[in-house]
Amino acid sequence: MIKKIAIVGPESTGKSTITQQLAKHYQTLWVAEYARYYCAALTGPCTLQDEINMFHGQVALEESVLSMAEKDFIFCDTTFVTVKIWSDEMLGATPQIVLDALPLKPYDLYLLMDIDLPWQEDPLRDFPHLREHFMAIWHKELKALNANYVVIGGIETRFDNAVAAVDSFLSEK
């Protein structure tokens, strides 16, 4: 069974960068964040149907990468837990399909990126002043899933801290 290591957290915390760096370091595959591509093409406000579409897209992308994996683990640049967080925060509810899938599609390790990096402007980022709020939500959601997670911080040491967490996890298997 292929292990899934998810890199998650609030906006502008280096998730995509760390995911790609870790995949290169460990010479394994990684799953991109489907929502980034989906949202870039939106022409109106995001709806619950859009969130459902992003859920399906993220799951399909992940399954595609899993089918090609040659190592016993991959990295995932975020997960559909993000769909739950954004749906709850922005639309007031989470689609039932997402809630039903949460316990059925667990990740083996979550690296929760800390908010200690400076904010980087991006047209798809919205909340530079709510980073602490979203960090608290990530902690709450991961605890609700009884998830195995490690907070990864450090501006200069972020990658090394992530590698140490992954190495520790891999040595336990």
C-alpha positions as CSV (number, residue, x, y, z in Angstrom):
1,M,0.0,0.0,0.0
2,I,1.4,3.4,-1.0
3,K,1.6,5.9,1.8
4,K,0.3,9.4,1.2
5,I,2.1,12.4,2.8
6,A,0.0,15.5,2.6
7,I,1.4,19.0,2.7
8,V,-1.3,21.3,4.0
9,G,-1.9,24.7,5.6
10,P,-3.2,28.2,5.2
11,E,-2.5,30.3,2.1
12,S,1.0,31.4,1.3
13,T,2.9,28.9,3.6
14,G,5.1,27.3,1.0
15,K,3.0,24.1,0.4
16,S,3.6,23.8,-3.3
17,T,7.3,24.6,-3.1
18,I,7.9,22.1,-0.2
19,T,5.9,19.4,-2.0
20,Q,8.0,19.7,-5.1
21,Q,11.2,19.9,-3.2
22,L,10.4,16.8,-1.1
23,A,9.4,14.8,-4.2
24,K,12.7,15.7,-5.9
25,H,14.6,14.9,-2.7
26,Y,13.0,11.5,-2.2
27,Q,12.8,10.8,-6.0
28,T,9.1,10.1,-5.9
29,L,5.9,11.5,-7.4
30,W,3.7,14.3,-6.1
31,V,0.1,15.3,-6.6
32,A,-0.5,18.9,-7.6
33,E,-3.2,21.1,-6.1
34,Y,-6.2,20.7,-8.4
35,A,-8.1,23.7,-7.0
36,R,-5.4,26.1,-8.2
37,Y,-6.0,25.2,-11.8
38,Y,-9.8,25.1,-11.3
39,C,-10.0,28.4,-9.6
40,A,-7.8,30.1,-12.1
41,A,-10.4,29.3,-14.8
42,L,-13.5,30.5,-12.7
43,T,-15.3,33.5,-14.2
44,G,-17.6,34.1,-11.2
45,P,-17.8,33.4,-7.4
46,C,-17.1,29.9,-6.3
47,T,-20.2,27.8,-5.5
48,L,-20.8,24.6,-3.7
49,Q,-20.9,22.8,-7.0
50,D,-17.4,24.2,-7.8
51,E,-16.3,22.8,-4.4
52,I,-17.7,19.4,-5.4
53,N,-15.9,19.6,-8.7
54,M,-12.7,20.5,-7.0
55,F,-13.1,17.5,-4.6
56,H,-13.6,15.2,-7.6
57,G,-10.7,16.7,-9.4
58,Q,-8.3,16.4,-6.5
59,V,-9.3,12.8,-5.8
60,A,-9.0,11.8,-9.5
61,L,-5.6,13.5,-9.8
62,E,-4.4,11.7,-6.7
63,E,-5.6,8.4,-7.9
64,S,-3.9,8.9,-11.2
65,V,-0.6,9.7,-9.5
66,L,-1.0,6.7,-7.1
67,S,-1.4,4.4,-10.1
68,M,2.0,5.5,-11.5
69,A,3.9,5.4,-8.2
70,E,7.0,3.3,-8.1
71,K,8.0,4.1,-4.5
72,D,6.0,3.2,-1.5
73,F,5.0,6.8,-0.8
74,I,3.9,10.0,-2.6
75,F,3.5,13.6,-1.6
76,C,0.2,15.5,-2.0
77,D,0.2,19.3,-2.4
78,T,-2.9,19.8,-0.2
79,T,-5.9,17.5,0.1
80,F,-9.6,17.8,-0.3
81,V,-9.7,18.7,3.4
82,T,-9.1,22.1,1.9
83,V,-12.5,21.8,0.2
84,K,-14.1,21.3,3.6
85,I,-12.4,24.3,5.1
86,W,-13.2,26.6,2.2
87,S,-16.8,25.4,1.9
88,D,-17.4,25.9,5.6
89,E,-15.8,29.3,5.7
90,M,-16.9,30.8,2.5
91,L,-20.2,29.1,1.7
92,G,-21.4,28.0,5.2
93,A,-21.6,24.3,4.5
94,T,-19.6,21.4,3.2
95,P,-20.9,19.1,0.5
96,Q,-22.0,15.8,1.9
97,I,-19.8,13.9,-0.5
98,V,-16.8,15.5,1.0
99,L,-17.9,14.8,4.5
100,D,-18.5,11.2,3.6
101,A,-15.1,10.8,2.0
102,L,-13.0,12.3,4.9
103,P,-12.8,9.1,7.0
104,L,-12.5,6.9,3.9
105,K,-9.5,8.6,2.3
106,P,-7.0,9.2,5.0
107,Y,-3.4,10.4,4.6
108,D,-0.6,8.7,6.5
109,L,1.2,11.9,7.5
110,Y,0.2,15.5,7.3
111,L,2.9,18.3,7.2
112,L,1.1,21.4,8.4
113,M,3.0,24.4,7.1
114,D,3.3,27.2,9.7
115,I,2.4,30.8,9.0
116,D,5.9,32.1,9.7
117,L,6.7,32.8,6.0
118,P,6.0,36.3,4.7
119,W,2.8,36.6,2.7
120,Q,3.3,36.4,-1.1
121,E,0.7,38.1,-3.3
122,D,-1.1,35.8,-5.7
123,P,-4.4,36.4,-7.6
124,L,-5.8,33.2,-6.1
125,R,-5.0,34.2,-2.5
126,D,-7.6,36.1,-0.5
127,F,-6.9,36.4,3.2
128,P,-3.5,37.8,4.3
129,H,-5.0,39.0,7.6
130,L,-6.7,35.7,8.5
131,R,-3.6,33.4,8.5
132,E,-3.9,32.7,12.3
133,H,-7.6,32.0,11.9
134,F,-7.0,29.5,9.2
135,M,-4.1,27.9,11.0
136,A,-6.4,27.3,14.0
137,I,-8.9,25.7,11.7
138,W,-6.3,23.4,10.2
139,H,-5.3,22.3,13.7
140,K,-9.0,21.7,14.5
141,E,-9.7,19.7,11.3
142,L,-6.6,17.5,11.6
143,K,-7.4,16.8,15.2
144,A,-11.0,15.9,14.3
145,L,-9.6,13.4,11.8
146,N,-7.2,12.0,14.5
147,A,-4.5,12.8,11.9
148,N,-0.8,12.1,12.3
149,Y,0.5,15.6,11.7
150,V,3.6,17.7,12.3
151,V,3.8,21.5,12.1
152,I,6.6,22.5,9.8
153,G,8.1,26.0,10.4
154,G,11.2,27.9,9.8
155,I,12.0,30.4,7.1
156,E,15.5,29.2,6.4
157,T,15.1,25.7,7.8
158,R,11.6,24.8,6.5
159,F,12.8,22.2,4.0
160,D,15.2,20.6,6.5
161,N,12.5,20.4,9.1
162,A,10.1,18.8,6.6
163,V,12.8,16.2,5.6
164,A,13.3,15.4,9.3
165,A,9.6,14.9,9.8
166,V,9.3,12.6,6.7
167,D,12.5,10.7,7.7
168,S,11.1,10.1,11.2
169,F,7.8,8.9,9.7
170,L,9.5,6.6,7.2
171,S,11.7,5.1,9.8
172,E,8.6,4.1,11.8
173,K,7.0,2.1,9.0
